[in-house]
Amino acid sequence: MSDKEWIQPLLELSDYQGCEYNFTNNFVWKDIFDITVARWQDFYICKYGDGFAFPAGRGDVKGLIARLKRYCRENGLPLKFTSMDKSAKLLLEKEFPDEFEFSFDEGMFDYIYRAEALRTLKGKKLHSKRNYVNRFKALEYIFERITPENIDDCRKMSVEWCRRNNCDACPEKSDEMCAVGVGLEHFFELGLEGGLIRVNGEVQAFSYGERQNSDTFVTHVEKAFTDYDGAYPMINYLIANELCEGYEYINREEDMGEENLRKAKRSYAPAYMLEKYRAVYIGCDERK
């Protein structure tokens, strides 16, 4: 946790919109994805297993890549970047022509929405979401910001959500809920913001996120029971209205290729998909 003090300023230098460039995500997934971090000059290097996120920061890019090449040679690893946006891809192509091969996976693209669209739900594309919200408003619900006084209720709801959704039988769900648990455990140290919905005194949904960059709020977690129709659209709507004032965009992260999640995220009519690329160093001589 103490690493946030030096990591956060380096992330802000790049102002990346992608959810990998976020201290919370790197922290809560560190054990699951074997994440390690380092600083080189004014660059933040985040290593996922045997691959890297393209470093955030500012300075001597050629020197940075040379240092990473040396590190990979010394440790018998390929030099590969597992997630990079188009600007980083263009930078590599310009500074290191013919030295990297690129690919992409749409399952890793982030869903970017206009905050105003999620706050108002105006228009034909969001008509069904608006209907769900209006029906939910007829219930006697309460919205609360997540505080030290009610965060245990979110933890309890998270455990029950996992039980109802049979997380033990699905490694991906189990990993995700472990990350959610770490986020809740360190919620205030991480600087997260969130909210919950109660119906008849019981938590039916909660969500949390934070500032991603200069114009974007990132939603890390959104969980709801289906006891009451429209709980998911309602918590989405309330977070957009209560926590996202002043932001132009909301990043709701990727769908990881999971079909139901992809369908749900597309149903909110994203403004655009944030493209992400993989890059593998092949070297000039190897290519020839």
Summary of the structure (lengths in Angstrom):
residues: 288
radius of gyration: 20.2
end to end distance: 45.2
largest distance: 68.6
contacts: 865
relative contact order: 0.18
helix: 42%
strand: 26%
